[in-house]
Amino acid sequence: MKRVAVLDDDDRTALRERFGERARFDETLAPLTWWKIGGPADALVEVQNSDELAAVLQRVFKRRLPMFVLGSGSNLLVGDGGIRGIVVRLEGDFAALKVRADDDGVLIDAGGSASLPALCAQAASLGADGVDGLAGIPATVGGAVRMNAGTDREIGEFVRSVSVQTPARPDPHPIAVGWQYRQSSMPGDAIVAGVTMRFPFGDPATIRERLQARLVRRKATQPVAIPNSGSCFRNPDGDRAGRLIEAAGAKGWREGGAEVSGVHANFIVNTGSASARDVATLLARVRRAVAERFGVELQLEVHLVGEFSEAAPCRV
Ligand SMILES: Cc1cc2nc3c(=O)[nH]c(=O)nc-3n(C[C@H](O)[C@H](O)[C@H](O)COP(=O)(O)OP(=O)(O)OC[C@H]3O[C@@H](n4cnc5c(N)ncnc54)[C@H](O)[C@@H]3O)c2cc1C
């Protein structure tokens, strides 16, 4: 596939001068995704703080460059052709996590790339009631806010404020966020820089036990040892995507190195050599089978980003 980079020499020089080794060009993204799939980014830039992110965003705005923010890559199918423009990763200050108790409950200040599993563990030890509903989601806090990640509880229930940076307004500023099933109302180009959250108090021992039980259950019901991206499709109203896929007979279906997991039918695993094209083709087959059998149009939960060699089944 012919790849046309959108960065010019000035962009590359400016990024190299400002970020040194932390700006890498034509860098393969596969190792940074849970599926271990995906082609190169024109530029992959690691920013350590809000000023550095603002500098990247100013360039993005001025030059109208495409930009994408990568979290822990646990909900992404990156095309084999990679991502054009600048891919940003939040590091340094953005990984900060402060968890403390006050009179009203457990209060959290988290940077956009703070680890959600670490947040869950620390908050549970202080008795944060409901945090067990976020256990075992391998996200950054920013990625979890973008996705309104959760199970029977969702992160949006506990978020009190969100601070973002955007190309048009590069300095951190608060934004009001609406929450829906597996999505939030944030504009597509808003990067979550920081979040505050509040949980009511519960009994720490009980919460820790519930959290542990959820982690054990995940190990038993999900293909944890093989690269995957969690649930591929959203659950349709009143049903479960996994149940429909299994009932359509798709468990075990293969395309190249991609396989519908035998452990959980809403998971697709990379058995070692899967391309994004394999996964996209399998997603389309599964979707078609469920539509033909049950008349239900499954919607993707995983985000498809970048360039695919063939039309992807649907995109976000
Ligand atoms: C084994 C496994 C189990 C999972 N279980 C669950 C589950 O129970 N519940 C659930 O909801 N999900 C689950 N997921 C999916 C995934 O973990 C969530 O969707 C998570 O919120 C993605 O976060 P991330 O940091 O990995 O984001 P990425 O996958 O890197 O990105 C996802 C989207 O968020 C955007 N994004 C990332 N960081 C930011 C930021 N700082 N600001 C703005 N946008 C940002 C990206 O641009 C992209 O559009 C699971 C995944 C795996 C692999």
The ligand as an SDF file (V2000), in Angstrom:
LIG
                    3D

 53 58  0  0  0  0  0  0  0  0999 V2000
   -8.4870   -7.7690   28.2420 C   0  0  0  0  0  0  0  0  0  0  0  0
   -9.3370   -6.5310   28.0600 C   0  0  0  0  0  0  0  0  0  0  0  0
  -10.4690   -6.3640   28.8510 C   0  0  0  0  0  0  0  0  0  0  0  0
  -11.2770   -5.2350   28.6880 C   0  0  0  0  0  0  0  0  0  0  0  0
  -12.3820   -5.0800   29.4840 N   0  0  0  0  0  0  0  0  0  0  0  0
  -13.1450   -3.9640   29.3750 C   0  0  0  0  0  0  0  0  0  0  0  0
  -14.2850   -3.7630   30.2210 C   0  0  0  0  0  0  0  0  0  0  0  0
  -14.6170   -4.5710   31.0810 O   0  0  0  0  0  0  0  0  0  0  0  0
  -15.0080   -2.6250   30.0690 N   0  0  0  0  0  0  0  0  0  0  0  0
  -14.6860   -1.6640   29.1400 C   0  0  0  0  0  0  0  0  0  0  0  0
  -15.3670   -0.6260   29.0550 O   0  0  0  0  0  0  0  0  0  0  0  0
  -13.6100   -1.8460   28.3080 N   0  0  0  0  0  0  0  0  0  0  0  0
  -12.8450   -2.9520   28.4070 C   0  0  0  0  0  0  0  0  0  0  0  0
  -11.7610   -3.1220   27.5730 N   0  0  0  0  0  0  0  0  0  0  0  0
  -11.4940   -2.1390   26.5110 C   0  0  0  0  0  0  0  0  0  0  0  0
  -10.5270   -0.9960   26.9010 C   0  0  0  0  0  0  0  0  0  0  0  0
   -9.6960   -1.3650   27.9900 O   0  0  0  0  0  0  0  0  0  0  0  0
  -11.2700    0.2890   27.2290 C   0  0  0  0  0  0  0  0  0  0  0  0
  -12.0300    0.7520   26.1320 O   0  0  0  0  0  0  0  0  0  0  0  0
  -10.3220    1.4230   27.6640 C   0  0  0  0  0  0  0  0  0  0  0  0
  -11.0880    2.5010   28.1110 O   0  0  0  0  0  0  0  0  0  0  0  0
   -9.3600    1.8860   26.5840 C   0  0  0  0  0  0  0  0  0  0  0  0
   -8.3910    2.7100   27.2130 O   0  0  0  0  0  0  0  0  0  0  0  0
   -6.9290    2.9150   26.5880 P   0  0  0  0  0  0  0  0  0  0  0  0
   -6.1680    3.8240   27.4560 O   0  0  0  0  0  0  0  0  0  0  0  0
   -6.3270    1.5960   26.2990 O   0  0  0  0  0  0  0  0  0  0  0  0
   -7.3090    3.6660   25.2440 O   0  0  0  0  0  0  0  0  0  0  0  0
   -6.8440    3.3150   23.7440 P   0  0  0  0  0  0  0  0  0  0  0  0
   -7.2990    1.9430   23.4110 O   0  0  0  0  0  0  0  0  0  0  0  0
   -5.4300    3.6510   23.5560 O   0  0  0  0  0  0  0  0  0  0  0  0
   -7.7390    4.3710   22.9460 O   0  0  0  0  0  0  0  0  0  0  0  0
   -9.1480    4.2200   22.9040 C   0  0  0  0  0  0  0  0  0  0  0  0
   -9.7510    5.5620   22.4820 C   0  0  0  0  0  0  0  0  0  0  0  0
   -9.5320    6.5120   23.5280 O   0  0  0  0  0  0  0  0  0  0  0  0
   -8.8450    7.6350   23.0130 C   0  0  0  0  0  0  0  0  0  0  0  0
   -7.9470    8.1390   24.0590 N   0  0  0  0  0  0  0  0  0  0  0  0
   -6.9220    7.4990   24.6790 C   0  0  0  0  0  0  0  0  0  0  0  0
   -6.3460    8.3060   25.5780 N   0  0  0  0  0  0  0  0  0  0  0  0
   -7.0110    9.4870   25.5310 C   0  0  0  0  0  0  0  0  0  0  0  0
   -6.8780   10.7290   26.2010 C   0  0  0  0  0  0  0  0  0  0  0  0
   -5.9280   10.9610   27.1160 N   0  0  0  0  0  0  0  0  0  0  0  0
   -7.7400   11.7280   25.8810 N   0  0  0  0  0  0  0  0  0  0  0  0
   -8.7100   11.5460   24.9460 C   0  0  0  0  0  0  0  0  0  0  0  0
   -8.8790   10.3950   24.2710 N   0  0  0  0  0  0  0  0  0  0  0  0
   -8.0470    9.3760   24.5650 C   0  0  0  0  0  0  0  0  0  0  0  0
   -8.0720    7.1200   21.7960 C   0  0  0  0  0  0  0  0  0  0  0  0
   -7.7550    8.1910   20.9130 O   0  0  0  0  0  0  0  0  0  0  0  0
   -9.0760    6.1290   21.2340 C   0  0  0  0  0  0  0  0  0  0  0  0
  -10.0430    6.8040   20.4630 O   0  0  0  0  0  0  0  0  0  0  0  0
  -10.9450   -4.2610   27.7090 C   0  0  0  0  0  0  0  0  0  0  0  0
   -9.7990   -4.4370   26.9130 C   0  0  0  0  0  0  0  0  0  0  0  0
   -9.0090   -5.5660   27.0870 C   0  0  0  0  0  0  0  0  0  0  0  0
   -7.7900   -5.7260   26.2280 C   0  0  0  0  0  0  0  0  0  0  0  0
  1  2  1  0
  2  3  1  0
  2 52  2  0
  3  4  2  0
  4  5  1  0
  4 50  1  0
  5  6  2  0
  6  7  1  0
  6 13  1  0
  7  8  2  0
  7  9  1  0
  9 10  1  0
 10 11  2  0
 10 12  1  0
 12 13  2  0
 13 14  1  0
 14 15  1  0
 14 50  1  0
 15 16  1  0
 16 17  1  0
 16 18  1  0
 18 19  1  0
 18 20  1  0
 20 21  1  0
 20 22  1  0
 22 23  1  0
 23 24  1  0
 24 25  2  0
 24 26  1  0
 24 27  1  0
 27 28  1  0
 28 29  2  0
 28 30  1  0
 28 31  1  0
 31 32  1  0
 32 33  1  0
 33 34  1  0
 33 48  1  0
 34 35  1  0
 35 36  1  0
 35 46  1  0
 36 37  1  0
 36 45  1  0
 37 38  2  0
 38 39  1  0
 39 40  1  0
 39 45  2  0
 40 41  1  0
 40 42  2  0
 42 43  1  0
 43 44  2  0
 44 45  1  0
 46 47  1  0
 46 48  1  0
 48 49  1  0
 50 51  2  0
 51 52  1  0
 52 53  1  0
M  END
$$$$
